[in-house]
Amino acid sequence: MGERGRRTVRDLRRDNRARVVQRLYFDGPLSRQELGSATGLSSGSISNVVAELAAEGLLEEAGVVDSDGGRPRTLLRVAPGGGLLIGIDIGETRVRVELFDLSLTELARTDRLLAQHGYDVERIVSHVCTGVTDVLRDAGADAGQLLGIGIGVPGIIERGGEGGAVVHGQTIGWTAVPFEKLLRAVLDVPAEVPLFIDNGAKTLGQAEMWFGGGRGAGTAAIALIGSGVGASVIHGGALVEESGRGSALEWGHTTVQMGGRRCRCGSIGCLEAYAGAEAMRERWYEAGGPLPDDADDETALAALLEAAFPDAEGLAADPLAVSLLDDTAERLGAAVADLINLFLPERILLGGWAGLLIGPHLLPAIRRHAEAYALTHAAERTTIELGHLGPDAVTVGAATLPLAAFLARGGSRPRVPGPAAEPDPGVVSASRRWRRAPAAPAAGPVAAPTPAAGETTV
């Protein structure tokens, strides 16, 4: 046990790199003197680490600032061109693939549209493969620059097997799909480029905690409302958990109506059977709403909202549409109250393409019903808002998965997996080494809070 716990020079070097890279990424640009105060490292250690990272192309100068009577101080930041990241959203209507630099500036994007219920595994794998190839080509980028590929998928993720992540997506007909193994067999990227596969609601929550409405919150619950429904609950600003820790649950498949509607998961009375865009389309059609048989979920939801909240002056609202949306708001409010009572979050954010579409109209009612169904003290300390990052938040969050691992490695590039390769350190254990100071402008177009501890996906 003593030998296993002994720290080597390489461990200390990696830790020092991680402290510097993370501080510069989240709080930069900073001078060497500021880095020393922020990390607790000596000036000699700072100089060595900075020189090493700069030689690798991971740090760059970002101007100078005057000091108190001394020489001007050079500011440093993480170089956006120090590596590439890919974020992928396996959504209900499309597979979206985006290529980012280290500042999470989008460099290229491609969408692969899916037919209704088009979750054929081979087709999805093909879409991911061609999408990755296309964004790299469109940006004129080399796959060797990739630091990792993050993928958000519906369902529960099982890890630990030899083939990597396995997806259990009951609502899309995926039973123990060896998704990582299938992707590895066809992706034209170097073997050392890691894949990070996680629940799409979790990647949405991670993006909002890093860059959006969850910043600064001790605990936030982020709902993903699309054709289906999911959510993530993140404690203390933690962004990524160590592999195998935590739990993956399905908020959309909690019961909101005993003996209710049949859900696409096969159960009855699920929240998703009432509040998902697919369910709202079906309910409006069943009630006699004026909807073409072949309307997809996005078209149908837009038409439903237009019927309930007409833009034209003097045009009466459709009572069927109003009643359906009132019922949806109450069921969502009751389900949000469950999140409040279970997790005591400071903030709840409604996201996903459908959540952002209905939110401006239903948010006051959702808040009112959540307050009525939740415990008073818990509800009083929780705010309920819309997500800040728009419909692309899942791909941004997916890209933060390899980014977080890269930062935890101290900016070291991924290595070829195998017995000889050094395992990546747990992201949370690395990120716990520091806590951020008050918000400072980031080097890239976005700024993020400091990683801390604990995460649960719902």
Helices and strands as residue ranges (DSSP letters): H 2-5, H 9-27, E 30-31, H 32-39, H 43-55, E 59-65, E 73-78, G 80-82, E 84-90, E 94-101, E 106-113, H 121-138, G 143-145, E 146-153, E 156-158, E 166-169, G 170-172, E 174-177, H 179-186, E 195-199, H 200-211, E 219-225, E 229-235, G 251-253, H 272-275, H 277-286, H 297-308, H 319-343, E 347-351, H 353-373, H 376-380, E 383-386, G 390-392, H 393-408, H 427-431, E 455-457
